[in-house]
Amino acid sequence: MRRHLVTVALALAVILLVALPLALNAAGEFGGTDGAATAAIESSHPHYRPWFAPFFAPESTEVESGLFALQAAIGAGVLGYALGVLRERRRHRPVSPATTATAATPDGDAATSAGPTP
């Protein structure tokens, strides 16, 4: 029951985090930080010239957001793969001798307490 309550509370928190900014700024425009930074620089230094120009400019905002989504998906895939590899490495790591205690079996052979033998 407690696990279900925590899940519901977290789901409500996520919904509030999304809905609250939309409700508080219903008529406002949601711009990115790039646009805000450009506007701040242009207002404080009107004769500023950028050092570099982009080597590729997409024709539309749809292409730009699609490329951004592709970049995010590739990054998530690489991160997921790396975390999976690290998890499997840890799971299949050999047990160090310091963590296994040896005990003599009734027939005199040494057995480890790492688990039952097949």
C-alpha positions in Angstrom: 0.0 0.0 0.0 2.8 2.4 0.9 4.6 1.8 -2.5 1.3 2.6 -4.3 0.9 5.8 -2.3 4.5 6.9 -3.1 3.9 6.2 -6.9 0.7 8.2 -6.9 2.4 11.1 -5.0 5.3 11.2 -7.5 2.9 11.1 -10.5 1.0 14.1 -9.0 4.2 16.0 -8.4 5.2 15.5 -12.0 1.8 16.6 -13.3 2.1 19.7 -11.0 5.6 20.5 -12.3 4.3 20.5 -15.8 0.9 22.2 -15.3 1.9 24.9 -12.8 4.2 26.9 -15.1 1.6 26.6 -17.9 -1.2 27.9 -15.6 0.9 30.7 -14.1 2.1 32.0 -17.5 -0.8 31.2 -19.7 -0.5 34.2 -22.1 3.3 34.2 -22.0 5.7 33.0 -24.6 8.1 30.1 -23.7 11.4 30.8 -25.3 14.7 29.0 -24.9 17.8 30.1 -23.1 19.6 30.8 -26.4 17.0 33.4 -27.4 17.1 35.0 -23.9 20.9 35.1 -23.9 21.0 36.7 -27.4 18.5 39.3 -26.4 20.5 40.1 -23.2 23.7 40.5 -25.1 22.1 42.6 -27.8 20.6 44.9 -25.3 23.8 45.4 -23.2 26.3 45.4 -26.2 24.5 46.6 -29.4 27.6 46.4 -31.5 28.6 42.9 -30.5 29.6 40.5 -33.3 29.6 36.7 -32.7 33.0 35.1 -33.0 31.7 32.1 -35.0 28.8 31.4 -37.4 27.0 28.0 -37.4 28.2 25.8 -40.2 24.7 24.3 -40.7 21.4 26.1 -40.3 18.2 24.0 -40.7 15.5 25.4 -43.0 12.7 25.2 -40.4 12.1 24.9 -36.7 10.6 21.5 -37.3 13.9 20.2 -38.7 15.8 21.8 -35.9 13.6 20.2 -33.2 13.8 16.9 -35.0 17.6 17.0 -35.0 17.6 17.9 -31.3 15.3 15.0 -30.6 17.6 12.7 -32.6 20.6 14.0 -30.7 18.8 13.4 -27.4 17.8 9.8 -28.4 21.4 9.0 -29.4 22.7 10.3 -26.2 20.1 8.4 -24.2 21.0 5.2 -26.1 24.7 5.6 -25.4 24.1 6.4 -21.7 21.7 3.4 -21.4 24.3 1.1 -23.1 27.1 2.3 -20.9 25.0 1.8 -17.7 24.0 -1.6 -18.8 27.6 -2.7 -19.5 28.7 -1.4 -16.1 25.8 -3.2 -14.4 26.6 -6.5 -16.1 30.3 -6.2 -15.3 29.5 -5.7 -11.7 27.0 -8.6 -11.7 29.5 -11.0 -13.3 32.5 -9.9 -11.4 34.3 -12.8 -9.7 33.8 -13.0 -6.0 37.0 -12.0 -4.1 38.5 -14.6 -1.7 38.1 -12.2 1.2 34.3 -12.3 1.0 34.0 -16.1 0.8 34.6 -18.2 3.9 35.9 -21.7 3.4 34.6 -24.6 5.5 35.4 -28.3 5.4 32.7 -30.6 4.1 31.9 -34.0 5.8 34.1 -35.8 3.2 37.1 -33.4 3.9 36.9 -31.2 0.8 37.0 -27.5 1.2 33.7 -25.8 0.1 32.9 -22.1 -0.1 29.9 -20.5 1.4 29.3 -18.4 -1.8 26.3 -20.6 -2.5 25.1 -24.1 -3.2 27.0 -26.2 -5.8 25.0 -27.7 -8.6 
